[in-house]
Amino acid sequence: MVFETVSKLIADQLKVSADKVVPEARLVEDLGADSANIMVLIMDLEDEYQLQVEDSAITELKTVGDIVTYIEKATSK
């Protein structure tokens, strides 16, 4: 469930086809995200899941799977 929502947000934000948004896809290298894309994506995720992504965590979120894992941990508390 989290993966489907996250992958749709990423595909919409980065204007890539959904089939490219796989857990191992790297946001910058594979999907072409830049820092502005990532900040908007973080804000979208915060709105979608009603959470605050820590600044220190943002630099650790390199792949789609990293984001899904972070969201799952943050929403299971």
N, C-alpha and C positions, 0 to 999 in steps of 0.2 A: 504494500500500500504506500509506504513512504517513498519507495523507489519510483513508483509511477508518478506521484505528484512532483517529486524533485526533478525527474527526467523531463516532464512536461515544462516546468518552469525554466529549466536550462535550455531546452530546445527553443522555447519561445524567446527567451532573452538573447541567445546567441544566434538565432535564426539558422539553426542546423536541423537536419532531419532527425526525427526521434530515434531512428535505428542506429545513429552514431552515438547516442547517449547511452553508453553501457557502463557498468560499474568501474571498469578499469580505465575508462577514457579520462585523460588528463585535461583539465579545463583550459589551460593555456596552450599547451603543445598540440593536443589533438583536436580541440574544439574551437580554438582561436579566440579565447576570451582575453580581454585586456583588463586592466585594473578597474576601469569604470564599469565594465560588464559585471565583474565580480562583486563590486559594491552594490550595484542594483540587485543582483541576484541574492546577496545576503539580506538586503532589505525585504525583498519578496518572500524569502524563507521566514524571516522574522514575523512578517505579517501573516503568512499562511499558518505558521505553527505557534503563534503567540509566544515567542521566546526571544531572548536577547543573545545573539552570537557574540561571544567574547572576542575582543580585538586580537588577543593572543592566539585564539583558535583559527582565525581567518587564514593566517599564513600556513597553517597545517592542512587546510582543506585543498588538496591538490587534485584529487580525482572525484568523479561522481560518487564512487563508493565511499570516499572519505566523508562527503557531505551527508549521505544516507546514514552512515554509522553515527555521525555527530548528532543528527536530528533524532535518531532512534534513542540514543542515550539521553539526550536532553528532554525528550518527551516522556521518558519512562520513569522520571523522578517523581 
